[in-house]
Amino acid sequence: MSALQGLTHLAASPAVTQVHASGGPGPVLRTVVLLSLIGVPLVAYLLLRGYRRDKD
């Protein structure tokens, strides 16, 4: 079995098609929300870090 035949067999499996058929914006929306929940505080920290005043 060549590698190409193995990939087409995987794409045609019922488990993969069932996950793909349920689809919708769920997985993409979940990824965007998760990345924004992590990214926004990180960017805010990096930007506000430069405005901190040192008390020497």
C-alpha positions as a Markdown table, in Angstrom:
| # | Residue | x | y | z |
|---|---|---|---|---|
| 1 | Met | 0.0 | 0.0 | 0.0 |
| 2 | Ser | 1.5 | 3.3 | -1.0 |
| 3 | Ala | 1.4 | 6.4 | 1.2 |
| 4 | Leu | -1.2 | 8.0 | -1.0 |
| 5 | Gln | -3.6 | 5.1 | -0.8 |
| 6 | Gly | -3.2 | 5.1 | 3.0 |
| 7 | Leu | -4.2 | 8.8 | 3.2 |
| 8 | Thr | -7.3 | 8.3 | 1.0 |
| 9 | His | -8.3 | 5.3 | 3.1 |
| 10 | Leu | -8.0 | 7.5 | 6.3 |
| 11 | Ala | -10.0 | 10.3 | 4.7 |
| 12 | Ala | -12.8 | 7.9 | 3.8 |
| 13 | Ser | -13.1 | 6.4 | 7.2 |
| 14 | Pro | -16.5 | 6.8 | 9.0 |
| 15 | Ala | -14.9 | 8.4 | 12.1 |
| 16 | Val | -13.3 | 11.2 | 10.0 |
| 17 | Thr | -16.4 | 11.9 | 7.9 |
| 18 | Gln | -18.6 | 11.9 | 11.0 |
| 19 | Val | -16.5 | 14.6 | 12.7 |
| 20 | His | -16.3 | 16.6 | 9.5 |
| 21 | Ala | -20.1 | 16.3 | 8.9 |
| 22 | Ser | -20.9 | 17.7 | 12.3 |
| 23 | Gly | -18.6 | 20.6 | 11.5 |
| 24 | Gly | -20.0 | 24.1 | 11.6 |
| 25 | Pro | -18.1 | 26.9 | 13.2 |
| 26 | Gly | -17.6 | 25.1 | 16.5 |
| 27 | Pro | -13.9 | 24.0 | 16.2 |
| 28 | Val | -12.8 | 27.2 | 14.5 |
| 29 | Leu | -14.7 | 29.4 | 16.9 |
| 30 | Arg | -13.3 | 27.5 | 19.8 |
| 31 | Thr | -9.8 | 27.9 | 18.5 |
| 32 | Val | -10.2 | 31.7 | 18.0 |
| 33 | Val | -11.7 | 32.2 | 21.4 |
| 34 | Leu | -8.9 | 30.2 | 23.1 |
| 35 | Leu | -6.2 | 32.0 | 21.2 |
| 36 | Ser | -7.7 | 35.4 | 22.0 |
| 37 | Leu | -8.0 | 34.5 | 25.7 |
| 38 | Ile | -4.3 | 33.7 | 25.8 |
| 39 | Gly | -3.2 | 36.4 | 23.4 |
| 40 | Val | -4.9 | 39.5 | 24.7 |
| 41 | Pro | -3.4 | 39.3 | 28.2 |
| 42 | Leu | 0.0 | 38.4 | 26.8 |
| 43 | Val | 0.0 | 41.4 | 24.4 |
| 44 | Ala | -1.3 | 43.7 | 27.1 |
| 45 | Tyr | 1.5 | 42.5 | 29.5 |
| 46 | Leu | 4.2 | 43.0 | 26.8 |
| 47 | Leu | 2.9 | 46.5 | 25.9 |
| 48 | Leu | 2.4 | 47.7 | 29.5 |
| 49 | Arg | 5.7 | 46.3 | 30.7 |
| 50 | Gly | 7.5 | 49.1 | 28.9 |
| 51 | Tyr | 5.5 | 51.8 | 30.7 |
| 52 | Arg | 6.4 | 50.5 | 34.2 |
| 53 | Arg | 8.4 | 53.1 | 36.2 |
| 54 | Asp | 11.5 | 51.8 | 38.0 |
| 55 | Lys | 11.9 | 53.1 | 41.6 |
| 56 | Asp | 15.6 | 53.4 | 41.9 |
